[in-house]
């Protein structure tokens, strides 16, 4: 199976991240990269859902992290044995597939144990124990299967666990027969009749030798099972030993894992156990994992869009195989061990760069791509009003609007209206972290959340609740300063809530702190990327 290439934005993916991931993954597929898959992190925000539904675009795949999971490595074509199968068939399966062990399942595919090659060694050595000799848990169906026998007479007597080879005088043999006993014989009629008379439950006649009608009649009358096999006595006895049901010898104490488990967490168990069955929450077999699978495992392949900062990337990025980055932010701290495709342009949104990549590839931009990219562009640039907006963004917006058949101002207002649908009903933490990024400046951790709205007063009324939650989050996550931007997209100003370093923030921005000392109003501050992030170094210097 081809390894997917996940195209994904930052944590809690916003409209530009989702639109860029969708559009670039589609472009890659149109260029022959069939494995490219658009992905996202977090729940779909209302404005994202509005745009995707408007253009009937399937939401990108939700991904919580890019750690290597068992599901990424496990084998799905799993050989397994059934509880009732004879040991012979288990051994044949292991040999045929060159395996040392395999799971044992019931007919609902639920795993009950593991059968391994060493279990056959136990079977052999148990046969040498005088206390266990000639004791085999007999099963009619399995006997016939392993002996490839012909049933000459169906029996009624219950099979026990005693196996006897009739290599002695008939009278002597009778002393060893007990109820339920299986007797292995040749064509000696007197021995056959004596075994039936003495209470044997089954006869195995070896070498395809003829059985007299007298013996068959006696067996029918006595309800004794008679099986004829082409195998000679030595082989027949060995096969009878291997007719035992697998469930009698399998290991019922076994380790297992789940598809969603991280490989780093199961690795130590895998080294100790060599292999593990992979089961779902119902205990049903879905895969198998071995040391070889661990050796051959490959990290997930990732292309990042709309960010290049490790703290903003989905968890596990350090384990992933990073193939490329497309971004419009500052160059940050993502590290790679080899050269990759890196595209970072000073524009208002990543979607503008993606549209340019369509041009460079000479691929026409489909209407649904144009509509989603335009939405991300308008949202990121506050309908082309933000100071981050460039002439290039404006040209691309006009082109995308023409392809999608949208009026820029009207479409932009609809997007922001959709974003405000549940804005006021969210919990304080959900509101603060919906559009949220972390930044590190000389070992000082900052966090900046933002919300853009045409009705900031409703959110500002919750300032006390928001500030209390900011203080808790900053303490839990170790932020020196947590800033939250409430951007008024109509009047182009920002109410900035601050938890930690309030005076340093106020002095750097040149605006006084409001009553209470944890907020300030800054005219013209509408962009986190272009206006606030570049000041973090100055804020850090004053802390």
Long-range contacts (C-beta under 8 A, 24 or more apart in sequence): 2-34, 2-35, 3-35, 3-298, 3-300, 3-301, 4-35, 4-36, 4-37, 4-300, 4-301, 5-33, 5-35, 5-36, 5-37, 5-301, 5-302, 5-303, 5-323, 6-37, 6-39, 6-61, 6-63, 6-66, 6-300, 6-301, 6-302, 6-303, 7-36, 7-37, 7-38, 7-39, 7-302, 7-303, 7-305, 8-38, 8-39, 8-40, 8-41, 8-60, 8-63, 8-66, 8-302, 8-303, 8-304, 8-305, 8-314, 9-40, 9-41, 9-304, 9-305, 9-306, 9-307, 9-350, 10-41, 10-304, 10-306, 10-307, 10-309, 10-312, 10-313, 10-314, 10-437, 11-41, 11-42, 11-312, 11-313, 11-314, 11-436, 12-41, 12-42, 12-433, 12-434, 12-435, 12-436, 13-40, 13-41, 13-42, 13-48, 13-60, 13-306, 14-45, 14-48, 14-306, 14-376, 14-379, 14-380, 14-435, 15-45, 15-47, 15-48, 15-51, 15-375, 15-376, 15-379, 15-380, 15-415, 16-306, 16-349, 16-350, 16-351, 16-376, 16-377, 16-379, 16-380, 17-305, 17-306, 17-307, 17-350, 17-376, 18-44, 18-48, 18-52, 18-59, 18-60, 18-372, 18-376, 19-51, 19-351, 19-354, 19-372, 19-373, 19-375, 19-376, 20-305, 20-306, 20-326, 20-349, 20-350, 20-351, 20-353, 20-354, 20-373, 20-376, 21-60, 21-305, 22-57, 22-60, 22-369, 22-372, 23-351, 23-354, 23-355, 23-358, 23-369, 23-372, 23-373, 24-303, 24-305, 24-326, 24-354, 24-357, 25-60, 26-366, 26-369, 27-354, 27-357, 27-358, 27-361, 27-363, 30-361, 30-363, 31-361, 31-363, 35-301, 36-303, 37-61, 39-63, 41-314, 45-419, 45-434, 46-418, 46-419, 46-420, 46-421, 46-422, 47-375, 47-379, 47-415, 47-416, 47-418, 47-419, 49-418, 50-414, 50-415, 50-418, 51-371, 51-372, 51-375, 51-415, 51-418, 52-372, 54-371, 55-367, 55-368, 55-371, 55-372, 55-404, 56-368, 57-368, 57-372, 63-314, 64-314, 64-315, 65-314, 65-315, 65-316, 66-300, 66-302, 66-314, 66-315, 66-316, 66-317, 66-319, 66-320, 67-262, 67-263, 67-264, 67-315, 67-316, 67-319, 68-262, 68-263, 68-264, 68-297, 68-299, 68-300, 68-316, 68-319, 69-259, 69-260, 69-261, 69-262, 69-263, 70-257, 70-258, 70-259, 70-260, 70-261, 70-262, 70-263, 70-266, 70-278, 70-287, 70-289, 71-259, 71-260, 71-278, 71-287, 72-263, 72-297, 72-300, 73-263, 73-289, 73-293, 73-294, 73-296, 73-297, 74-259, 74-278, 74-286, 74-287, 74-288, 74-289, 74-293, 75-287, 75-288, 75-289, 75-290, 75-293, 76-286, 76-287, 78-102, 78-103, 78-277, 78-285, 78-287, 78-288, 80-104, 80-105, 80-111, 80-285, 81-105, 81-115, 81-246, 82-106, 82-107, 82-246, 83-112, 83-245, 83-246, 83-247, 83-250, 84-139, 84-141, 84-142, 84-245, 84-246, 84-247, 85-142, 85-245, 85-246, 86-139, 86-142, 86-145, 86-146, 86-242, 86-243, 86-244, 86-245, 86-246, 87-115, 87-120, 87-123, 87-242, 87-243, 87-244, 87-245, 87-246, 87-249, 88-145, 88-146, 88-239, 88-242, 88-243, 89-145, 89-146, 90-115, 90-246, 91-117, 91-120, 91-242, 99-275, 100-274, 100-275, 101-274, 101-275, 102-288, 103-277, 103-285, 103-288, 104-246, 104-247, 104-250, 105-284, 105-285, 108-284, 109-284, 109-285, 110-282, 110-283, 110-284, 110-285, 111-254, 111-256, 111-277, 111-279, 111-283, 111-284, 111-285, 112-247, 112-250, 112-252, 113-247, 113-250, 113-251, 113-252, 113-254, 114-250, 114-251, 114-254, 114-277, 115-246, 115-249, 115-250, 115-251, 116-251, 119-249, 119-250, 119-251, 122-249, 123-241, 123-242, 123-244, 123-249, 127-241, 134-162, 134-163, 134-164, 135-161, 135-162, 135-163, 136-161, 136-162, 136-163, 136-182, 136-240, 136-241, 136-243, 136-244, 137-161, 137-244, 137-245, 137-248, 138-163, 138-180, 138-182, 138-202, 138-240, 138-243, 139-243, 139-244, 139-245, 140-202, 140-225, 142-243, 142-244, 142-245, 143-182, 143-202, 143-204, 143-227, 143-240, 143-243, 144-227, 145-243, 146-239, 146-240, 146-242, 146-243, 147-204, 147-227, 147-229, 147-231, 147-236, 147-239, 147-240, 147-243, 148-229, 148-230, 148-231, 149-204, 149-227, 149-228, 149-229, 150-227, 150-228, 150-229, 151-225, 151-226, 151-227, 152-205, 152-211, 152-216, 152-219, 152-226, 152-227, 152-228, 153-216, 153-219, 153-220, 153-224, 153-225, 153-226, 154-225, 155-201, 155-202, 155-219, 155-223, 155-224, 155-225, 155-226, 156-223, 157-199, 157-200, 157-201, 157-202, 157-222, 157-223, 157-224, 157-225, 158-201, 159-201, 159-202, 159-225, 160-201, 163-237, 163-240, 163-241, 165-233, 165-237, 166-191, 166-195, 167-233, 170-194, 173-198, 174-198, 182-240, 184-233, 184-236, 184-237, 184-240, 186-233, 187-211, 189-214, 189-215, 192-218, 193-218, 195-224, 196-222, 196-224, 197-222, 200-224, 201-225, 202-226, 202-227, 203-227, 204-229, 204-236, 204-240, 205-229, 206-231, 206-232, 206-233, 206-236, 207-231, 207-232, 207-233, 257-289, 259-286, 259-287, 263-294, 263-297, 264-319, 267-294, 270-294, 303-341, 304-334, 305-350, 305-354, 306-349, 306-350, 307-332, 307-437, 308-332, 308-334, 308-342, 308-344, 309-333, 309-334, 309-437, 309-438, 309-439, 310-334, 310-335, 311-437, 311-438, 311-439, 311-440, 312-437, 312-438, 326-350, 326-353, 326-354, 326-357, 327-353, 328-352, 328-353, 328-529, 329-529, 329-533, 330-529, 330-533, 330-534, 333-440, 346-390, 347-388, 347-390, 347-392, 347-393, 348-377, 348-380, 348-381, 348-384, 348-386, 348-388, 348-389, 348-390, 348-393, 349-376, 349-377, 349-379, 349-380, 349-381, 349-388, 349-393, 350-376, 351-376, 351-377, 351-380, 351-396, 352-377, 352-390, 352-392, 352-393, 352-396, 355-396, 355-399, 355-400, 356-396, 365-399, 365-400, 365-403, 367-403, 367-404, 367-405, 370-399, 370-400, 370-401, 370-403, 370-404, 371-400, 371-404, 371-406, 373-400, 374-400, 374-401, 374-404, 374-406, 374-408, 374-411, 375-411, 375-415, 378-408, 378-411, 378-412, 378-415, 379-412, 379-415, 379-416, 379-419, 379-452, 382-452, 382-487, 382-489, 382-492, 382-526, 383-408, 383-409, 383-412, 383-413, 383-416, 383-489, 384-408, 384-412, 385-489, 385-492, 385-526, 386-526, 386-527, 386-530, 387-524, 387-526, 387-527, 387-530, 387-531, 388-527, 388-529, 388-530, 416-452, 416-453, 416-454, 416-489, 417-454, 419-452, 419-453, 420-453, 420-454, 420-455, 423-451, 423-453, 423-458, 423-459, 424-458, 424-459, 428-462, 428-465, 428-466, 428-468, 428-469, 429-469, 429-473, 431-459, 431-462, 431-466, 432-466, 432-469, 432-470, 432-473, 432-484, 433-473, 437-528, 438-479, 439-533, 439-536, 441-536, 441-537, 441-540, 442-537, 442-540, 444-480, 444-481, 444-540, 444-543, 445-477, 445-478, 445-479, 445-480, 446-479, 446-480, 446-481, 446-482, 446-483, 446-536, 446-539, 446-540, 447-473, 447-474, 447-477, 447-479, 447-481, 447-482, 447-483, 448-482, 448-483, 448-484, 448-485, 448-528, 448-532, 448-533, 449-482, 449-483, 449-484, 449-485, 450-484, 450-485, 450-487, 450-528, 451-484, 451-485, 451-486, 451-487, 452-487, 452-489, 452-526, 453-486, 453-487, 453-488, 453-489, 454-488, 454-489, 454-490, 456-486, 456-487, 456-488, 456-495, 459-486, 460-486, 460-495, 463-495, 463-497, 463-519, 466-497, 467-497, 467-499, 467-518, 467-519, 470-497, 470-499, 471-499, 474-499, 474-500, 480-540, 480-543, 481-505, 481-539, 481-543, 483-532, 485-525, 485-528, 485-532, 487-525, 487-526, 489-526, 492-523, 492-524, 492-526, 493-521, 493-522, 493-523, 493-524, 493-525, 493-526, 494-521, 494-522, 494-525, 494-526, 495-519, 495-520, 495-521, 496-520, 496-521, 496-522, 496-525, 501-539, 501-542, 501-543, 503-542, 504-539, 504-540, 504-542, 504-543, 505-539, 507-542, 508-535, 508-538, 508-539, 508-542, 509-535
